[in-house]
Amino acid sequence: MSDVIYVTVEGLQKLKEELDQLRNVERPSLSRQIADARDKGDLSENAEYAAAKEAQGMLEMKINKMEDIVARARIIDETKIDTLTVRILNRVKIKNKVNNTVMEYQLVPESEANFKLGKIAVSSPIAQGLMGKKVGDIVPITVPSGVIPFEIVSISL
């Protein structure tokens, strides 16, 4: 996997903190659990040992994945983002032309998406439909319930 992953400064910091937590807190904790389980005798019938080894394998996979993401991460230069067309990190206010509801979303990298905070991943169907469009454009976007036309009301940072 050599694809670049774009992140914000805050997003990269959060990834690094999570990786640090996995390496320096969870990994040693699991090692202690394995040692404690090993001290209890016969490993062939020790479910506690087997569970700890399984958890260790899952943790190592997660650490490897996080290390890969951090290695491929590139910080997005927010100073070079304009608001003429919809781009990553823009806040976009859209109006549903069917029921006239207005929504506002910020288009963010996948790792920073949080729908409750109004942050949607650039890979989502709504974001993909909006990318490159301008204020006033009416964009048909395919959602699970069908195709809905949205009007771009504003683009901001």
PyMOL CGO cylinders between C-alpha atoms (Angstrom):
from pymol import cmd
from pymol.cgo import CYLINDER

trace = [
    CYLINDER, 0.00, 0.00, 0.00, 1.71, 3.15, -1.13, 0.3, 1, 1, 1, 1, 1, 1,
    CYLINDER, 1.71, 3.15, -1.13, -1.32, 5.40, -1.29, 0.3, 1, 1, 1, 1, 1, 1,
    CYLINDER, -1.32, 5.40, -1.29, -0.89, 8.72, 0.45, 0.3, 1, 1, 1, 1, 1, 1,
    CYLINDER, -0.89, 8.72, 0.45, -3.31, 9.45, 3.28, 0.3, 1, 1, 1, 1, 1, 1,
    CYLINDER, -3.31, 9.45, 3.28, -4.10, 13.14, 3.71, 0.3, 1, 1, 1, 1, 1, 1,
    CYLINDER, -4.10, 13.14, 3.71, -4.64, 14.38, 7.25, 0.3, 1, 1, 1, 1, 1, 1,
    CYLINDER, -4.64, 14.38, 7.25, -4.78, 17.62, 9.16, 0.3, 1, 1, 1, 1, 1, 1,
    CYLINDER, -4.78, 17.62, 9.16, -2.16, 18.53, 11.74, 0.3, 1, 1, 1, 1, 1, 1,
    CYLINDER, -2.16, 18.53, 11.74, -4.65, 17.66, 14.50, 0.3, 1, 1, 1, 1, 1, 1,
    CYLINDER, -4.65, 17.66, 14.50, -5.54, 14.37, 12.81, 0.3, 1, 1, 1, 1, 1, 1,
    CYLINDER, -5.54, 14.37, 12.81, -1.89, 13.31, 12.59, 0.3, 1, 1, 1, 1, 1, 1,
    CYLINDER, -1.89, 13.31, 12.59, -1.30, 14.25, 16.22, 0.3, 1, 1, 1, 1, 1, 1,
    CYLINDER, -1.30, 14.25, 16.22, -4.31, 12.15, 17.27, 0.3, 1, 1, 1, 1, 1, 1,
    CYLINDER, -4.31, 12.15, 17.27, -3.01, 9.17, 15.26, 0.3, 1, 1, 1, 1, 1, 1,
    CYLINDER, -3.01, 9.17, 15.26, 0.44, 9.47, 16.85, 0.3, 1, 1, 1, 1, 1, 1,
    CYLINDER, 0.44, 9.47, 16.85, -1.06, 9.68, 20.35, 0.3, 1, 1, 1, 1, 1, 1,
    CYLINDER, -1.06, 9.68, 20.35, -3.15, 6.57, 19.74, 0.3, 1, 1, 1, 1, 1, 1,
    CYLINDER, -3.15, 6.57, 19.74, -0.12, 4.70, 18.39, 0.3, 1, 1, 1, 1, 1, 1,
    CYLINDER, -0.12, 4.70, 18.39, 1.91, 5.78, 21.43, 0.3, 1, 1, 1, 1, 1, 1,
    CYLINDER, 1.91, 5.78, 21.43, -0.88, 4.49, 23.73, 0.3, 1, 1, 1, 1, 1, 1,
    CYLINDER, -0.88, 4.49, 23.73, -0.90, 1.12, 21.93, 0.3, 1, 1, 1, 1, 1, 1,
    CYLINDER, -0.90, 1.12, 21.93, 2.89, 0.74, 22.06, 0.3, 1, 1, 1, 1, 1, 1,
    CYLINDER, 2.89, 0.74, 22.06, 3.64, 2.05, 25.53, 0.3, 1, 1, 1, 1, 1, 1,
    CYLINDER, 3.64, 2.05, 25.53, 0.57, 1.13, 27.59, 0.3, 1, 1, 1, 1, 1, 1,
    CYLINDER, 0.57, 1.13, 27.59, -1.41, -1.69, 25.98, 0.3, 1, 1, 1, 1, 1, 1,
    CYLINDER, -1.41, -1.69, 25.98, 1.54, -3.74, 24.67, 0.3, 1, 1, 1, 1, 1, 1,
    CYLINDER, 1.54, -3.74, 24.67, 3.31, -3.95, 28.09, 0.3, 1, 1, 1, 1, 1, 1,
    CYLINDER, 3.31, -3.95, 28.09, -0.03, -4.69, 29.79, 0.3, 1, 1, 1, 1, 1, 1,
    CYLINDER, -0.03, -4.69, 29.79, -0.65, -7.64, 27.47, 0.3, 1, 1, 1, 1, 1, 1,
    CYLINDER, -0.65, -7.64, 27.47, 2.90, -8.90, 28.01, 0.3, 1, 1, 1, 1, 1, 1,
    CYLINDER, 2.90, -8.90, 28.01, 2.25, -8.94, 31.78, 0.3, 1, 1, 1, 1, 1, 1,
    CYLINDER, 2.25, -8.94, 31.78, -1.04, -10.82, 31.24, 0.3, 1, 1, 1, 1, 1, 1,
    CYLINDER, -1.04, -10.82, 31.24, 0.75, -13.44, 29.14, 0.3, 1, 1, 1, 1, 1, 1,
    CYLINDER, 0.75, -13.44, 29.14, 3.49, -13.81, 31.78, 0.3, 1, 1, 1, 1, 1, 1,
    CYLINDER, 3.49, -13.81, 31.78, 0.87, -14.17, 34.55, 0.3, 1, 1, 1, 1, 1, 1,
    CYLINDER, 0.87, -14.17, 34.55, -1.04, -16.79, 32.56, 0.3, 1, 1, 1, 1, 1, 1,
    CYLINDER, -1.04, -16.79, 32.56, 2.21, -18.68, 31.76, 0.3, 1, 1, 1, 1, 1, 1,
    CYLINDER, 2.21, -18.68, 31.76, 2.99, -18.87, 35.48, 0.3, 1, 1, 1, 1, 1, 1,
    CYLINDER, 2.99, -18.87, 35.48, -0.27, -20.76, 36.08, 0.3, 1, 1, 1, 1, 1, 1,
    CYLINDER, -0.27, -20.76, 36.08, 1.01, -23.99, 34.62, 0.3, 1, 1, 1, 1, 1, 1,
    CYLINDER, 1.01, -23.99, 34.62, 0.24, -26.19, 31.62, 0.3, 1, 1, 1, 1, 1, 1,
    CYLINDER, 0.24, -26.19, 31.62, -0.09, -23.95, 28.52, 0.3, 1, 1, 1, 1, 1, 1,
    CYLINDER, -0.09, -23.95, 28.52, -1.91, -26.55, 26.43, 0.3, 1, 1, 1, 1, 1, 1,
    CYLINDER, -1.91, -26.55, 26.43, -5.03, -26.28, 28.62, 0.3, 1, 1, 1, 1, 1, 1,
    CYLINDER, -5.03, -26.28, 28.62, -4.66, -22.67, 29.74, 0.3, 1, 1, 1, 1, 1, 1,
    CYLINDER, -4.66, -22.67, 29.74, -7.52, -20.63, 28.21, 0.3, 1, 1, 1, 1, 1, 1,
    CYLINDER, -7.52, -20.63, 28.21, -6.29, -17.44, 29.87, 0.3, 1, 1, 1, 1, 1, 1,
    CYLINDER, -6.29, -17.44, 29.87, -2.91, -17.83, 28.12, 0.3, 1, 1, 1, 1, 1, 1,
    CYLINDER, -2.91, -17.83, 28.12, -4.56, -18.55, 24.76, 0.3, 1, 1, 1, 1, 1, 1,
    CYLINDER, -4.56, -18.55, 24.76, -6.82, -15.51, 25.08, 0.3, 1, 1, 1, 1, 1, 1,
    CYLINDER, -6.82, -15.51, 25.08, -3.91, -13.24, 26.01, 0.3, 1, 1, 1, 1, 1, 1,
    CYLINDER, -3.91, -13.24, 26.01, -1.84, -14.51, 23.05, 0.3, 1, 1, 1, 1, 1, 1,
    CYLINDER, -1.84, -14.51, 23.05, -4.83, -13.91, 20.74, 0.3, 1, 1, 1, 1, 1, 1,
    CYLINDER, -4.83, -13.91, 20.74, -5.22, -10.38, 22.10, 0.3, 1, 1, 1, 1, 1, 1,
    CYLINDER, -5.22, -10.38, 22.10, -1.50, -9.80, 21.61, 0.3, 1, 1, 1, 1, 1, 1,
    CYLINDER, -1.50, -9.80, 21.61, -1.74, -10.83, 17.95, 0.3, 1, 1, 1, 1, 1, 1,
    CYLINDER, -1.74, -10.83, 17.95, -4.68, -8.48, 17.38, 0.3, 1, 1, 1, 1, 1, 1,
    CYLINDER, -4.68, -8.48, 17.38, -2.85, -5.63, 19.11, 0.3, 1, 1, 1, 1, 1, 1,
    CYLINDER, -2.85, -5.63, 19.11, 0.26, -6.14, 16.99, 0.3, 1, 1, 1, 1, 1, 1,
    CYLINDER, 0.26, -6.14, 16.99, -1.88, -6.08, 13.82, 0.3, 1, 1, 1, 1, 1, 1,
    CYLINDER, -1.88, -6.08, 13.82, -3.46, -2.82, 14.98, 0.3, 1, 1, 1, 1, 1, 1,
    CYLINDER, -3.46, -2.82, 14.98, -0.05, -1.30, 15.77, 0.3, 1, 1, 1, 1, 1, 1,
    CYLINDER, -0.05, -1.30, 15.77, 1.28, -2.32, 12.34, 0.3, 1, 1, 1, 1, 1, 1,
    CYLINDER, 1.28, -2.32, 12.34, -1.74, -0.77, 10.63, 0.3, 1, 1, 1, 1, 1, 1,
    CYLINDER, -1.74, -0.77, 10.63, -1.39, 2.47, 12.61, 0.3, 1, 1, 1, 1, 1, 1,
    CYLINDER, -1.39, 2.47, 12.61, 2.35, 2.64, 11.84, 0.3, 1, 1, 1, 1, 1, 1,
    CYLINDER, 2.35, 2.64, 11.84, 1.56, 2.23, 8.14, 0.3, 1, 1, 1, 1, 1, 1,
    CYLINDER, 1.56, 2.23, 8.14, -1.04, 5.01, 8.26, 0.3, 1, 1, 1, 1, 1, 1,
    CYLINDER, -1.04, 5.01, 8.26, 1.33, 7.40, 10.06, 0.3, 1, 1, 1, 1, 1, 1,
    CYLINDER, 1.33, 7.40, 10.06, 4.11, 6.58, 7.59, 0.3, 1, 1, 1, 1, 1, 1,
    CYLINDER, 4.11, 6.58, 7.59, 1.87, 7.33, 4.58, 0.3, 1, 1, 1, 1, 1, 1,
    CYLINDER, 1.87, 7.33, 4.58, 0.25, 10.42, 6.14, 0.3, 1, 1, 1, 1, 1, 1,
    CYLINDER, 0.25, 10.42, 6.14, 0.74, 13.78, 4.47, 0.3, 1, 1, 1, 1, 1, 1,
    CYLINDER, 0.74, 13.78, 4.47, -0.42, 16.98, 6.15, 0.3, 1, 1, 1, 1, 1, 1,
    CYLINDER, -0.42, 16.98, 6.15, -2.86, 19.10, 4.16, 0.3, 1, 1, 1, 1, 1, 1,
    CYLINDER, -2.86, 19.10, 4.16, -1.73, 22.71, 3.82, 0.3, 1, 1, 1, 1, 1, 1,
    CYLINDER, -1.73, 22.71, 3.82, -4.87, 24.56, 4.87, 0.3, 1, 1, 1, 1, 1, 1,
    CYLINDER, -4.87, 24.56, 4.87, -3.49, 27.88, 3.60, 0.3, 1, 1, 1, 1, 1, 1,
    CYLINDER, -3.49, 27.88, 3.60, -3.71, 26.66, 0.01, 0.3, 1, 1, 1, 1, 1, 1,
    CYLINDER, -3.71, 26.66, 0.01, -7.36, 25.70, 0.14, 0.3, 1, 1, 1, 1, 1, 1,
    CYLINDER, -7.36, 25.70, 0.14, -9.75, 28.07, -1.61, 0.3, 1, 1, 1, 1, 1, 1,
    CYLINDER, -9.75, 28.07, -1.61, -13.51, 28.36, -1.47, 0.3, 1, 1, 1, 1, 1, 1,
    CYLINDER, -13.51, 28.36, -1.47, -14.28, 28.78, -5.17, 0.3, 1, 1, 1, 1, 1, 1,
    CYLINDER, -14.28, 28.78, -5.17, -15.06, 25.09, -5.51, 0.3, 1, 1, 1, 1, 1, 1,
    CYLINDER, -15.06, 25.09, -5.51, -15.73, 22.36, -2.96, 0.3, 1, 1, 1, 1, 1, 1,
    CYLINDER, -15.73, 22.36, -2.96, -12.50, 20.74, -1.75, 0.3, 1, 1, 1, 1, 1, 1,
    CYLINDER, -12.50, 20.74, -1.75, -11.24, 18.78, 1.21, 0.3, 1, 1, 1, 1, 1, 1,
    CYLINDER, -11.24, 18.78, 1.21, -11.48, 20.69, 4.53, 0.3, 1, 1, 1, 1, 1, 1,
    CYLINDER, -11.48, 20.69, 4.53, -14.14, 23.06, 3.16, 0.3, 1, 1, 1, 1, 1, 1,
    CYLINDER, -14.14, 23.06, 3.16, -17.37, 23.61, 5.07, 0.3, 1, 1, 1, 1, 1, 1,
    CYLINDER, -17.37, 23.61, 5.07, -20.23, 23.23, 2.64, 0.3, 1, 1, 1, 1, 1, 1,
    CYLINDER, -20.23, 23.23, 2.64, -23.79, 24.34, 3.31, 0.3, 1, 1, 1, 1, 1, 1,
    CYLINDER, -23.79, 24.34, 3.31, -26.24, 22.45, 1.10, 0.3, 1, 1, 1, 1, 1, 1,
    CYLINDER, -26.24, 22.45, 1.10, -29.98, 22.62, 0.67, 0.3, 1, 1, 1, 1, 1, 1,
    CYLINDER, -29.98, 22.62, 0.67, -32.04, 19.54, -0.07, 0.3, 1, 1, 1, 1, 1, 1,
    CYLINDER, -32.04, 19.54, -0.07, -34.23, 20.59, -3.01, 0.3, 1, 1, 1, 1, 1, 1,
    CYLINDER, -34.23, 20.59, -3.01, -36.89, 17.98, -2.17, 0.3, 1, 1, 1, 1, 1, 1,
    CYLINDER, -36.89, 17.98, -2.17, -37.71, 19.00, 1.43, 0.3, 1, 1, 1, 1, 1, 1,
    CYLINDER, -37.71, 19.00, 1.43, -35.81, 22.33, 1.65, 0.3, 1, 1, 1, 1, 1, 1,
    CYLINDER, -35.81, 22.33, 1.65, -33.71, 21.30, 4.66, 0.3, 1, 1, 1, 1, 1, 1,
    CYLINDER, -33.71, 21.30, 4.66, -30.31, 22.95, 4.95, 0.3, 1, 1, 1, 1, 1, 1,
    CYLINDER, -30.31, 22.95, 4.95, -27.30, 21.00, 6.21, 0.3, 1, 1, 1, 1, 1, 1,
    CYLINDER, -27.30, 21.00, 6.21, -23.68, 21.94, 6.73, 0.3, 1, 1, 1, 1, 1, 1,
    CYLINDER, -23.68, 21.94, 6.73, -20.78, 19.51, 6.50, 0.3, 1, 1, 1, 1, 1, 1,
    CYLINDER, -20.78, 19.51, 6.50, -17.03, 19.74, 6.61, 0.3, 1, 1, 1, 1, 1, 1,
    CYLINDER, -17.03, 19.74, 6.61, -15.25, 17.43, 4.17, 0.3, 1, 1, 1, 1, 1, 1,
    CYLINDER, -15.25, 17.43, 4.17, -12.39, 15.74, 5.99, 0.3, 1, 1, 1, 1, 1, 1,
    CYLINDER, -12.39, 15.74, 5.99, -9.99, 12.80, 5.50, 0.3, 1, 1, 1, 1, 1, 1,
    CYLINDER, -9.99, 12.80, 5.50, -11.50, 9.38, 6.28, 0.3, 1, 1, 1, 1, 1, 1,
    CYLINDER, -11.50, 9.38, 6.28, -9.58, 9.08, 9.55, 0.3, 1, 1, 1, 1, 1, 1,
    CYLINDER, -9.58, 9.08, 9.55, -11.16, 12.29, 10.89, 0.3, 1, 1, 1, 1, 1, 1,
    CYLINDER, -11.16, 12.29, 10.89, -14.79, 11.72, 9.87, 0.3, 1, 1, 1, 1, 1, 1,
    CYLINDER, -14.79, 11.72, 9.87, -17.36, 12.19, 12.64, 0.3, 1, 1, 1, 1, 1, 1,
    CYLINDER, -17.36, 12.19, 12.64, -20.95, 12.56, 11.47, 0.3, 1, 1, 1, 1, 1, 1,
    CYLINDER, -20.95, 12.56, 11.47, -22.13, 13.84, 14.87, 0.3, 1, 1, 1, 1, 1, 1,
    CYLINDER, -22.13, 13.84, 14.87, -19.74, 16.79, 14.50, 0.3, 1, 1, 1, 1, 1, 1,
    CYLINDER, -19.74, 16.79, 14.50, -20.76, 17.39, 10.88, 0.3, 1, 1, 1, 1, 1, 1,
    CYLINDER, -20.76, 17.39, 10.88, -17.49, 16.03, 9.50, 0.3, 1, 1, 1, 1, 1, 1,
    CYLINDER, -17.49, 16.03, 9.50, -17.95, 13.66, 6.57, 0.3, 1, 1, 1, 1, 1, 1,
    CYLINDER, -17.95, 13.66, 6.57, -15.25, 11.68, 4.78, 0.3, 1, 1, 1, 1, 1, 1,
    CYLINDER, -15.25, 11.68, 4.78, -14.25, 12.88, 1.33, 0.3, 1, 1, 1, 1, 1, 1,
    CYLINDER, -14.25, 12.88, 1.33, -14.90, 9.34, 0.13, 0.3, 1, 1, 1, 1, 1, 1,
    CYLINDER, -14.90, 9.34, 0.13, -18.58, 9.43, 1.17, 0.3, 1, 1, 1, 1, 1, 1,
    CYLINDER, -18.58, 9.43, 1.17, -21.23, 9.62, -1.58, 0.3, 1, 1, 1, 1, 1, 1,
    CYLINDER, -21.23, 9.62, -1.58, -22.32, 13.14, -0.55, 0.3, 1, 1, 1, 1, 1, 1,
    CYLINDER, -22.32, 13.14, -0.55, -18.75, 14.47, -0.48, 0.3, 1, 1, 1, 1, 1, 1,
    CYLINDER, -18.75, 14.47, -0.48, -17.90, 12.79, -3.79, 0.3, 1, 1, 1, 1, 1, 1,
    CYLINDER, -17.90, 12.79, -3.79, -20.94, 14.41, -5.40, 0.3, 1, 1, 1, 1, 1, 1,
    CYLINDER, -20.94, 14.41, -5.40, -19.99, 17.85, -4.06, 0.3, 1, 1, 1, 1, 1, 1,
    CYLINDER, -19.99, 17.85, -4.06, -16.27, 17.83, -4.88, 0.3, 1, 1, 1, 1, 1, 1,
    CYLINDER, -16.27, 17.83, -4.88, -15.31, 20.41, -7.50, 0.3, 1, 1, 1, 1, 1, 1,
    CYLINDER, -15.31, 20.41, -7.50, -18.73, 22.07, -7.58, 0.3, 1, 1, 1, 1, 1, 1,
    CYLINDER, -18.73, 22.07, -7.58, -19.44, 25.80, -7.01, 0.3, 1, 1, 1, 1, 1, 1,
    CYLINDER, -19.44, 25.80, -7.01, -21.95, 27.85, -5.02, 0.3, 1, 1, 1, 1, 1, 1,
    CYLINDER, -21.95, 27.85, -5.02, -25.32, 27.75, -6.78, 0.3, 1, 1, 1, 1, 1, 1,
    CYLINDER, -25.32, 27.75, -6.78, -24.71, 24.40, -8.47, 0.3, 1, 1, 1, 1, 1, 1,
    CYLINDER, -24.71, 24.40, -8.47, -27.47, 21.82, -8.12, 0.3, 1, 1, 1, 1, 1, 1,
    CYLINDER, -27.47, 21.82, -8.12, -25.94, 18.41, -7.61, 0.3, 1, 1, 1, 1, 1, 1,
    CYLINDER, -25.94, 18.41, -7.61, -27.87, 15.12, -7.85, 0.3, 1, 1, 1, 1, 1, 1,
    CYLINDER, -27.87, 15.12, -7.85, -26.48, 12.78, -5.18, 0.3, 1, 1, 1, 1, 1, 1,
    CYLINDER, -26.48, 12.78, -5.18, -27.29, 9.09, -4.93, 0.3, 1, 1, 1, 1, 1, 1,
    CYLINDER, -27.29, 9.09, -4.93, -28.21, 8.07, -1.38, 0.3, 1, 1, 1, 1, 1, 1,
    CYLINDER, -28.21, 8.07, -1.38, -29.75, 4.81, -0.13, 0.3, 1, 1, 1, 1, 1, 1,
    CYLINDER, -29.75, 4.81, -0.13, -33.27, 6.21, -0.62, 0.3, 1, 1, 1, 1, 1, 1,
    CYLINDER, -33.27, 6.21, -0.62, -32.58, 7.28, -4.21, 0.3, 1, 1, 1, 1, 1, 1,
    CYLINDER, -32.58, 7.28, -4.21, -31.25, 10.37, -5.99, 0.3, 1, 1, 1, 1, 1, 1,
    CYLINDER, -31.25, 10.37, -5.99, -31.67, 13.69, -4.19, 0.3, 1, 1, 1, 1, 1, 1,
    CYLINDER, -31.67, 13.69, -4.19, -30.83, 17.07, -5.74, 0.3, 1, 1, 1, 1, 1, 1,
    CYLINDER, -30.83, 17.07, -5.74, -28.82, 19.36, -3.45, 0.3, 1, 1, 1, 1, 1, 1,
    CYLINDER, -28.82, 19.36, -3.45, -28.04, 23.03, -4.03, 0.3, 1, 1, 1, 1, 1, 1,
    CYLINDER, -28.04, 23.03, -4.03, -24.69, 24.33, -2.80, 0.3, 1, 1, 1, 1, 1, 1,
    CYLINDER, -24.69, 24.33, -2.80, -25.56, 27.38, -0.67, 0.3, 1, 1, 1, 1, 1, 1,
    CYLINDER, -25.56, 27.38, -0.67, -22.08, 28.33, 0.57, 0.3, 1, 1, 1, 1, 1, 1,
    CYLINDER, -22.08, 28.33, 0.57, -18.48, 27.15, 0.74, 0.3, 1, 1, 1, 1, 1, 1,
    CYLINDER, -18.48, 27.15, 0.74, -16.21, 28.28, 3.57, 0.3, 1, 1, 1, 1, 1, 1,
    CYLINDER, -16.21, 28.28, 3.57, -13.13, 27.23, 5.53, 0.3, 1, 1, 1, 1, 1, 1,
]
cmd.load_cgo(trace, "trace")
